[in-house]
Amino acid sequence: KEKKEKKGAREGEGKQVYSTSGTSTVTLRADALDTPEVAAQKELFRQVRALGGDATANARLETSVGDLDVKLHCGACPKTCFNFIQLAKQGYYAGTTFHRVIKGFMMQGGDPTATGGGGASIWGKPFEDEVTGNPHRHTGRGVLSMANSGPDSNGSQFFVTFGAAPHLDGKHTVFGQVVMTQPCMKTLDDVELIPTDSGDRPRTKVVLERVDVYRDPFASLQGGAAAKAPKKKKIAADSAEGQERRQWFSAPQPAMANSGSSSVGKYLQQGAKAKAEEAPSKAKPSALLQTLGAKKGGFDFSGW
């Protein structure tokens, strides 16, 4: 009898089990229970989320055009920020390019294949959006947000906005903001004005040379040692998964012209342009932060 019960348990793994209502299902999996490592990470994310706005990280994106200093909203979206920080610390982003630039809209990067269909999270698989309860939106210039290929499909790709993009709210996780100092604003201006081809690829490469993390609340909570993350997996651009993601992973898309819709516009015809004609916006920098970034050791995080 005991052997039959064990056999039945094994046969039940991976099968759908219908509830009494007949309308919902659950899936039994052999790996349904969290491993100690996953449980520890969940607890870490809970602690960081509990800190709210006090849980922030600071990083610098060094590009071939100029630097972008960013503040990460770890308390609002801990899993997304943890993923970005760990990829940065592993050097995953070093040497990648911003493969897509649309004037008046955004610059997109974080894909080692530079195709729009590559890249992976620190866990080697897509992870969920963190938009529910996240107060941050695509409200203006310098917003740092995750690119994706649909709901809960985050990997390594991200984008930085050149202007407000409210049609992306609730669809892409906003996890940071560029610190709008004069040097950072100049970098955004210079990238935005680079000529692009019909596929929105810059004719002059914009290389993300490295990402340095200067403050990490995850590491602080663990006494200076960041949570151990599984070995990352790269997704080949020509693989089935890469091709499927690239169908609109060259996303996000500008809002549909003259539609007044909140649609992401992921089904725009290939090669169609919807670039804004306005010149780059000029946000007034904080007087305290105008000289930030002149030296790596001279950061004043009090204003971030």
C-alpha positions as a Markdown table, in Angstrom:
| # | Residue | x | y | z |
|---|---|---|---|---|
| 1 | Lys | 0.0 | 0.0 | 0.0 |
| 2 | Glu | 2.8 | 2.4 | 0.9 |
| 3 | Lys | 4.5 | 1.7 | -2.5 |
| 4 | Lys | 1.2 | 2.4 | -4.3 |
| 5 | Glu | 0.8 | 5.8 | -2.5 |
| 6 | Lys | 4.4 | 6.8 | -3.4 |
| 7 | Lys | 3.8 | 5.8 | -7.0 |
| 8 | Gly | 0.5 | 7.8 | -7.1 |
| 9 | Ala | 2.3 | 10.9 | -5.7 |
| 10 | Arg | 4.9 | 10.7 | -8.4 |
| 11 | Glu | 2.3 | 10.3 | -11.1 |
| 12 | Gly | 0.5 | 13.3 | -9.8 |
| 13 | Glu | 3.4 | 15.6 | -10.1 |
| 14 | Gly | 3.0 | 18.1 | -12.9 |
| 15 | Lys | -0.7 | 17.3 | -13.5 |
| 16 | Gln | -3.5 | 19.7 | -13.2 |
| 17 | Val | -5.9 | 19.1 | -10.3 |
| 18 | Tyr | -9.3 | 20.7 | -10.6 |
| 19 | Ser | -10.9 | 22.4 | -7.6 |
| 20 | Thr | -14.5 | 21.5 | -6.6 |
| 21 | Ser | -15.7 | 24.6 | -8.4 |
| 22 | Gly | -14.5 | 23.3 | -11.7 |
| 23 | Thr | -13.2 | 26.7 | -12.6 |
| 24 | Ser | -9.6 | 26.9 | -11.1 |
| 25 | Thr | -6.7 | 24.6 | -11.2 |
| 26 | Val | -3.5 | 24.1 | -9.2 |
| 27 | Thr | -0.4 | 22.4 | -10.5 |
| 28 | Leu | 1.5 | 19.9 | -8.4 |
| 29 | Arg | 5.3 | 20.2 | -8.9 |
| 30 | Ala | 8.1 | 18.2 | -7.4 |
| 31 | Asp | 9.9 | 21.6 | -6.9 |
| 32 | Ala | 6.9 | 23.5 | -5.5 |
| 33 | Leu | 8.5 | 24.1 | -2.1 |
| 34 | Asp | 11.0 | 26.9 | -1.9 |
| 35 | Thr | 14.7 | 25.9 | -1.5 |
| 36 | Pro | 16.5 | 27.5 | 1.5 |
| 37 | Glu | 18.2 | 29.9 | -0.9 |
| 38 | Val | 14.9 | 31.1 | -2.4 |
| 39 | Ala | 13.3 | 31.4 | 1.0 |
| 40 | Ala | 16.2 | 33.5 | 2.2 |
| 41 | Gln | 15.9 | 35.8 | -0.8 |
| 42 | Lys | 12.1 | 36.2 | -0.3 |
| 43 | Glu | 12.8 | 37.2 | 3.3 |
| 44 | Leu | 15.4 | 39.7 | 2.2 |
| 45 | Phe | 13.0 | 41.2 | -0.3 |
| 46 | Arg | 10.4 | 41.4 | 2.5 |
| 47 | Gln | 12.8 | 43.3 | 4.8 |
| 48 | Val | 13.8 | 45.7 | 2.0 |
| 49 | Arg | 10.2 | 46.4 | 1.0 |
| 50 | Ala | 9.4 | 47.1 | 4.7 |
| 51 | Leu | 11.9 | 49.9 | 4.6 |
| 52 | Gly | 9.9 | 51.6 | 1.9 |
| 53 | Gly | 11.5 | 54.8 | 0.5 |
| 54 | Asp | 14.5 | 54.5 | 2.8 |
| 55 | Ala | 15.7 | 51.5 | 0.9 |
| 56 | Thr | 17.5 | 52.9 | -2.1 |
| 57 | Ala | 20.6 | 52.0 | -4.1 |
| 58 | Asn | 22.9 | 54.3 | -6.1 |
| 59 | Ala | 24.7 | 53.3 | -9.2 |
| 60 | Arg | 26.6 | 54.8 | -12.1 |
| 61 | Leu | 26.1 | 53.7 | -15.7 |
| 62 | Glu | 29.3 | 54.6 | -17.6 |
| 63 | Thr | 28.6 | 54.9 | -21.3 |
| 64 | Ser | 30.7 | 55.8 | -24.3 |
| 65 | Val | 28.7 | 59.0 | -24.5 |
| 66 | Gly | 28.8 | 60.0 | -20.8 |
| 67 | Asp | 27.7 | 58.8 | -17.4 |
| 68 | Leu | 24.3 | 58.3 | -15.9 |
| 69 | Asp | 24.0 | 58.3 | -12.1 |
| 70 | Val | 20.8 | 56.5 | -11.0 |
| 71 | Lys | 18.9 | 56.1 | -7.8 |
| 72 | Leu | 17.2 | 52.7 | -7.5 |
| 73 | His | 13.8 | 52.3 | -5.8 |
| 74 | Cys | 14.6 | 49.1 | -3.9 |
| 75 | Gly | 11.8 | 49.5 | -1.3 |
| 76 | Ala | 9.2 | 49.7 | -4.1 |
| 77 | Cys | 10.4 | 46.9 | -6.3 |
| 78 | Pro | 13.1 | 44.8 | -4.4 |
| 79 | Lys | 13.2 | 41.9 | -6.7 |
| 80 | Thr | 13.7 | 44.1 | -9.8 |
| 81 | Cys | 16.4 | 46.1 | -8.1 |
| 82 | Phe | 18.2 | 43.1 | -6.7 |
| 83 | Asn | 18.3 | 41.6 | -10.3 |
| 84 | Phe | 19.8 | 44.8 | -11.7 |
| 85 | Ile | 22.4 | 45.1 | -8.9 |
| 86 | Gln | 23.5 | 41.5 | -9.1 |
| 87 | Leu | 23.8 | 41.6 | -12.9 |
| 88 | Ala | 25.8 | 44.8 | -12.6 |
| 89 | Lys | 28.1 | 43.4 | -9.9 |
| 90 | Gln | 28.8 | 40.3 | -12.1 |
| 91 | Gly | 29.8 | 42.5 | -15.0 |
| 92 | Tyr | 26.9 | 41.3 | -17.1 |
| 93 | Tyr | 26.2 | 44.7 | -18.6 |
| 94 | Ala | 29.8 | 45.6 | -19.3 |
| 95 | Gly | 30.3 | 46.1 | -23.1 |
| 96 | Thr | 26.7 | 45.9 | -24.0 |
| 97 | Thr | 25.1 | 48.6 | -26.1 |
| 98 | Phe | 22.0 | 50.7 | -26.1 |
| 99 | His | 20.6 | 49.0 | -29.2 |
| 100 | Arg | 17.5 | 51.1 | -29.6 |
| 101 | Val | 17.1 | 54.9 | -29.3 |
| 102 | Ile | 13.9 | 56.8 | -30.1 |
| 103 | Lys | 14.0 | 60.6 | -29.9 |
| 104 | Gly | 11.4 | 61.9 | -27.4 |
| 105 | Phe | 10.7 | 58.4 | -26.1 |
| 106 | Met | 13.5 | 56.3 | -24.7 |
| 107 | Met | 16.9 | 54.5 | -25.0 |
| 108 | Gln | 17.0 | 50.7 | -24.5 |
| 109 | Gly | 19.8 | 48.5 | -23.4 |
| 110 | Gly | 20.9 | 45.6 | -21.3 |
| 111 | Asp | 20.9 | 42.9 | -24.0 |
| 112 | Pro | 24.2 | 41.1 | -24.5 |
| 113 | Thr | 23.1 | 40.1 | -28.0 |
| 114 | Ala | 22.2 | 43.7 | -29.0 |
| 115 | Thr | 19.2 | 42.3 | -30.9 |
| 116 | Gly | 16.4 | 43.1 | -28.5 |
| 117 | Gly | 15.7 | 39.4 | -28.0 |
| 118 | Gly | 18.5 | 38.3 | -25.7 |
| 119 | Gly | 19.5 | 38.6 | -22.1 |
| 120 | Ala | 18.3 | 36.9 | -18.9 |
| 121 | Ser | 17.7 | 37.6 | -15.3 |
| 122 | Ile | 20.1 | 36.7 | -12.5 |
| 123 | Trp | 17.9 | 33.6 | -11.9 |
| 124 | Gly | 18.2 | 32.5 | -15.5 |
| 125 | Lys | 14.5 | 32.8 | -16.2 |
| 126 | Pro | 11.9 | 35.6 | -16.5 |
| 127 | Phe | 10.5 | 37.0 | -13.3 |
| 128 | Glu | 7.3 | 38.9 | -12.4 |
| 129 | Asp | 6.5 | 42.6 | -12.7 |
| 130 | Glu | 6.5 | 44.7 | -9.6 |
| 131 | Val | 3.9 | 47.3 | -10.6 |
| 132 | Thr | 1.2 | 46.7 | -7.9 |
| 133 | Gly | 1.8 | 48.9 | -5.0 |
| 134 | Asn | 4.7 | 50.6 | -6.8 |
| 135 | Pro | 4.1 | 54.4 | -6.7 |
| 136 | His | 6.7 | 55.2 | -9.4 |
| 137 | Arg | 5.5 | 55.9 | -12.9 |
| 138 | His | 6.8 | 56.9 | -16.3 |
| 139 | Thr | 6.3 | 60.6 | -15.5 |
| 140 | Gly | 9.2 | 62.3 | -17.2 |
| 141 | Arg | 12.8 | 62.3 | -18.4 |
| 142 | Gly | 15.3 | 59.9 | -16.9 |
| 143 | Val | 12.9 | 57.2 | -15.6 |
| 144 | Leu | 14.6 | 53.8 | -15.4 |
| 145 | Ser | 12.3 | 50.9 | -16.2 |
| 146 | Met | 12.3 | 47.3 | -17.2 |
| 147 | Ala | 11.8 | 46.2 | -20.9 |
| 148 | Asn | 9.7 | 43.1 | -21.3 |
| 149 | Ser | 7.9 | 40.9 | -23.8 |
| 150 | Gly | 4.6 | 40.9 | -22.0 |
| 151 | Pro | 3.4 | 40.4 | -18.4 |
| 152 | Asp | 5.9 | 38.9 | -16.0 |
| 153 | Ser | 8.7 | 38.4 | -18.6 |
| 154 | Asn | 11.5 | 40.5 | -17.1 |
| 155 | Gly | 15.1 | 39.6 | -17.8 |
| 156 | Ser | 18.1 | 41.9 | -18.1 |
| 157 | Gln | 16.9 | 44.6 | -20.5 |
| 158 | Phe | 15.9 | 48.0 | -19.4 |
| 159 | Phe | 15.2 | 51.5 | -20.8 |
| 160 | Val | 15.6 | 55.1 | -19.8 |
| 161 | Thr | 12.9 | 57.6 | -20.8 |
| 162 | Phe | 13.5 | 60.9 | -22.7 |
| 163 | Gly | 10.0 | 62.1 | -21.6 |
| 164 | Ala | 6.8 | 61.1 | -20.0 |
| 165 | Ala | 5.3 | 57.8 | -21.2 |
| 166 | Pro | 2.1 | 57.2 | -19.2 |
| 167 | His | 1.0 | 54.5 | -21.7 |
| 168 | Leu | 3.6 | 52.2 | -20.2 |
| 169 | Asp | 2.4 | 52.6 | -16.6 |
| 170 | Gly | 1.3 | 49.3 | -15.2 |
| 171 | Lys | 3.0 | 47.4 | -18.0 |
| 172 | His | 6.7 | 48.0 | -17.2 |
| 173 | Thr | 8.3 | 48.1 | -13.7 |
| 174 | Val | 9.8 | 51.5 | -12.9 |
| 175 | Phe | 12.7 | 50.8 | -10.7 |
| 176 | Gly | 14.9 | 53.9 | -10.8 |
| 177 | Gln | 15.5 | 57.5 | -11.8 |
| 178 | Val | 18.5 | 59.2 | -13.3 |
| 179 | Val | 19.9 | 61.9 | -11.0 |
| 180 | Met | 19.3 | 65.0 | -13.1 |
| 181 | Thr | 22.7 | 66.8 | -12.8 |
| 182 | Gln | 24.2 | 68.8 | -15.6 |
| 183 | Pro | 26.5 | 65.9 | -16.7 |
| 184 | Cys | 23.7 | 63.4 | -16.7 |
| 185 | Met | 21.3 | 65.6 | -18.5 |
| 186 | Lys | 24.0 | 66.2 | -21.2 |
| 187 | Thr | 24.4 | 62.5 | -21.6 |
| 188 | Leu | 20.7 | 62.0 | -22.1 |
| 189 | Asp | 20.6 | 64.9 | -24.6 |
| 190 | Asp | 23.6 | 63.6 | -26.5 |
| 191 | Val | 22.3 | 60.1 | -26.8 |
| 192 | Glu | 18.8 | 61.3 | -27.8 |
| 193 | Leu | 20.2 | 63.3 | -30.7 |
| 194 | Ile | 22.3 | 60.4 | -32.2 |
| 195 | Pro | 21.0 | 59.5 | -35.7 |
| 196 | Thr | 19.4 | 56.1 | -36.0 |
| 197 | Asp | 18.5 | 53.7 | -38.8 |
| 198 | Ser | 15.0 | 52.5 | -39.8 |
| 199 | Gly | 15.1 | 50.0 | -36.9 |
| 200 | Asp | 15.9 | 52.7 | -34.3 |
| 201 | Arg | 19.4 | 51.4 | -34.0 |
| 202 | Pro | 22.0 | 54.2 | -33.3 |
| 203 | Arg | 24.3 | 54.7 | -36.3 |
| 204 | Thr | 27.0 | 55.5 | -33.7 |
| 205 | Lys | 27.2 | 52.8 | -31.0 |
| 206 | Val | 26.3 | 53.8 | -27.5 |
| 207 | Val | 28.3 | 51.3 | -25.3 |
| 208 | Leu | 27.5 | 50.7 | -21.7 |
| 209 | Glu | 31.1 | 50.2 | -20.5 |
| 210 | Arg | 30.3 | 49.3 | -16.9 |
| 211 | Val | 27.8 | 49.7 | -14.1 |
| 212 | Asp | 29.2 | 50.5 | -10.6 |
| 213 | Val | 27.0 | 50.1 | -7.5 |
| 214 | Tyr | 27.8 | 52.5 | -4.7 |
| 215 | Arg | 25.1 | 51.7 | -2.2 |
| 216 | Asp | 23.4 | 48.4 | -1.9 |
| 217 | Pro | 20.7 | 47.9 | 0.8 |
| 218 | Phe | 20.6 | 44.2 | 0.2 |
| 219 | Ala | 24.2 | 43.8 | 1.0 |
| 220 | Ser | 23.8 | 46.2 | 4.0 |
| 221 | Leu | 21.1 | 44.0 | 5.5 |
| 222 | Gln | 23.4 | 41.0 | 5.1 |
| 223 | Gly | 26.3 | 42.6 | 6.8 |
| 224 | Gly | 28.0 | 43.6 | 3.5 |
| 225 | Ala | 27.6 | 40.3 | 1.6 |
| 226 | Ala | 25.0 | 40.4 | -1.1 |
| 227 | Ala | 22.6 | 37.5 | -1.3 |
| 228 | Lys | 23.9 | 34.7 | -3.3 |
| 229 | Ala | 22.2 | 34.4 | -6.7 |
| 230 | Pro | 22.1 | 31.4 | -9.0 |
| 231 | Lys | 24.4 | 31.4 | -12.1 |
| 232 | Lys | 22.8 | 33.4 | -14.9 |
| 233 | Lys | 21.8 | 32.0 | -18.2 |
| 234 | Lys | 22.1 | 33.8 | -21.5 |
| 235 | Ile | 19.4 | 33.4 | -24.0 |
| 236 | Ala | 20.6 | 33.1 | -27.6 |
| 237 | Ala | 19.1 | 35.5 | -30.0 |
| 238 | Asp | 18.5 | 32.8 | -32.6 |
| 239 | Ser | 16.9 | 30.4 | -30.1 |
| 240 | Ala | 13.2 | 29.8 | -30.2 |
| 241 | Glu | 12.8 | 31.7 | -26.9 |
| 242 | Gly | 14.9 | 34.6 | -28.2 |
| 243 | Gln | 12.9 | 34.8 | -31.5 |
| 244 | Glu | 9.6 | 34.7 | -29.6 |
| 245 | Arg | 10.7 | 37.4 | -27.2 |
| 246 | Arg | 12.1 | 39.6 | -30.0 |
| 247 | Gln | 8.7 | 39.7 | -31.8 |
| 248 | Trp | 8.0 | 42.8 | -29.7 |
| 249 | Phe | 10.9 | 42.7 | -27.2 |
| 250 | Ser | 12.3 | 45.6 | -29.1 |
| 251 | Ala | 9.8 | 47.2 | -26.8 |
| 252 | Pro | 8.6 | 49.3 | -25.2 |
| 253 | Gln | 6.8 | 51.1 | -28.0 |
| 254 | Pro | 5.8 | 54.7 | -28.3 |
| 255 | Ala | 2.1 | 55.5 | -27.8 |
| 256 | Met | 0.0 | 55.0 | -31.0 |
| 257 | Ala | -0.1 | 58.3 | -32.9 |
| 258 | Asn | -3.4 | 60.2 | -32.6 |
| 259 | Ser | -5.1 | 57.2 | -30.9 |
| 260 | Gly | -5.4 | 58.7 | -27.4 |
| 261 | Ser | -5.0 | 55.1 | -26.3 |
| 262 | Ser | -3.1 | 53.7 | -23.3 |
| 263 | Ser | -2.0 | 50.7 | -25.4 |
| 264 | Val | 1.7 | 49.9 | -25.4 |
| 265 | Gly | 1.5 | 49.7 | -29.2 |
| 266 | Lys | 3.4 | 46.4 | -29.4 |
| 267 | Tyr | 1.8 | 45.5 | -32.7 |
| 268 | Leu | 3.0 | 48.5 | -34.7 |
| 269 | Gln | 4.2 | 47.4 | -38.1 |
| 270 | Gln | 7.9 | 46.6 | -38.3 |
| 271 | Gly | 9.9 | 49.7 | -39.2 |
| 272 | Ala | 7.2 | 52.1 | -38.5 |
| 273 | Lys | 8.4 | 55.3 | -36.8 |
| 274 | Ala | 6.5 | 57.2 | -34.1 |
| 275 | Lys | 9.2 | 59.5 | -32.9 |
| 276 | Ala | 8.4 | 62.8 | -31.2 |
| 277 | Glu | 9.6 | 65.9 | -32.9 |
| 278 | Glu | 10.2 | 67.9 | -29.8 |
| 279 | Ala | 13.7 | 68.8 | -28.8 |
| 280 | Pro | 15.1 | 67.2 | -25.6 |
| 281 | Ser | 13.6 | 68.6 | -22.5 |
| 282 | Lys | 15.8 | 70.5 | -20.1 |
| 283 | Ala | 15.0 | 69.8 | -16.4 |
| 284 | Lys | 16.6 | 72.2 | -14.0 |
| 285 | Pro | 19.2 | 70.5 | -11.9 |
| 286 | Ser | 19.5 | 70.7 | -8.2 |
| 287 | Ala | 22.2 | 73.2 | -7.1 |
| 288 | Leu | 23.5 | 70.7 | -4.6 |
| 289 | Leu | 24.1 | 68.1 | -7.3 |
| 290 | Gln | 25.3 | 70.1 | -10.3 |
| 291 | Thr | 28.9 | 69.0 | -9.7 |
| 292 | Leu | 28.1 | 65.3 | -8.9 |
| 293 | Gly | 30.0 | 62.8 | -10.9 |
| 294 | Ala | 33.2 | 64.8 | -11.5 |
| 295 | Lys | 35.1 | 62.2 | -9.4 |
| 296 | Lys | 34.1 | 58.7 | -8.4 |
| 297 | Gly | 35.0 | 59.2 | -4.8 |
| 298 | Gly | 33.2 | 62.5 | -4.6 |
| 299 | Phe | 29.6 | 61.3 | -4.4 |
| 300 | Asp | 27.3 | 63.1 | -2.0 |
| 301 | Phe | 24.5 | 60.6 | -1.6 |
| 302 | Ser | 22.5 | 62.9 | 0.7 |
| 303 | Gly | 20.6 | 64.4 | -2.3 |
| 304 | Trp | 19.9 | 61.2 | -4.1 |
